[in-house]
Amino acid sequence: MKKPCGLVVFLLLLAPSLFAQEHYTEGPIWRIQLIRVKPTHMDEYLTSLRKSTKPLIEEEKKEGLIMDYKVFFKETKNSPDDWDICVAIQYKNYAALDGLSAKGEMVRDKILGGKAPAQQLNEKRSEIREIVSSELLQEVFLK
């Protein structure tokens, strides 16, 4: 009697996830950063993105570390503390994140010239922008 009862409990616990999977298929993973740029520094920040971040991300894409990336401007503001720019980086799946730090450091060193220049760039950027949020999202495709 214990085995059938345990099986029923197991199925009841598993059922919600089984039903959820029939509604969608899993897609890629997105790492997004929501960024607020300090007033009067938008041009400076965009120049920094174009000159250093874009080549870095393009190299990561070329080497197959990422699938794609996008940059969004927020056109509506809910408050003065709202974000201005979203940088989204697409990965094939969660497995693509395994060992990503070491691989990313190699690309960083190749494009930016090492850890010290990258830290200097980050320090300079922190003077003109604030990261409001950094999130990891799973894209899903409805069936």
C-alpha positions, 0 to 999 in steps of 0.5 A, a space after each residue: 500500500 505504501 508504494 501506490 500511495 507514494 506514486 500518487 504523491 509523486 505524480 501530484 507533485 510532478 503534475 504541474 511541471 508536466 502540464 507547464 511543459 505542454 504550453 511552451 518550449 524552452 528557448 535561449 537565455 538572456 542576461 539583461 542589464 538595466 542601466 540609468 545614465 546620469 544626466 548630460 552623460 548619454 553621449 559619453 556613455 554611448 561612445 563608451 559602449 560603441 568603442 569598447 563594449 561592442 567590439 568585446 561582444 562582437 568578438 564573443 559572438 564570433 567565438 560562439 560564446 554568445 548567440 546575439 545581443 541587443 541594446 534598447 532605449 527606454 522611451 517611457 519613464 515611470 520615475 526619475 529613478 527609472 532605467 534608460 538603456 537595456 543591454 541584452 546578451 543572448 546565450 544558447 542555453 544554461 550550459 553556455 554559461 558553464 566556464 563563461 568567466 574564464 572564456 570571457 576573460 580571454 576575450 576581454 584580454 584580447 580586446 581591451 588589453 587585460 584586466 587593468 584596462 577593463 577595471 579602469 573602463 568600469 570605474 570611469 563608467 561607474 561615474 556616469 551610469 548606474 546599473 539598476 538591475 541585472 537579470 537572467 531570463 529564460 525565453 520561452 516559445 508558446 505552443 
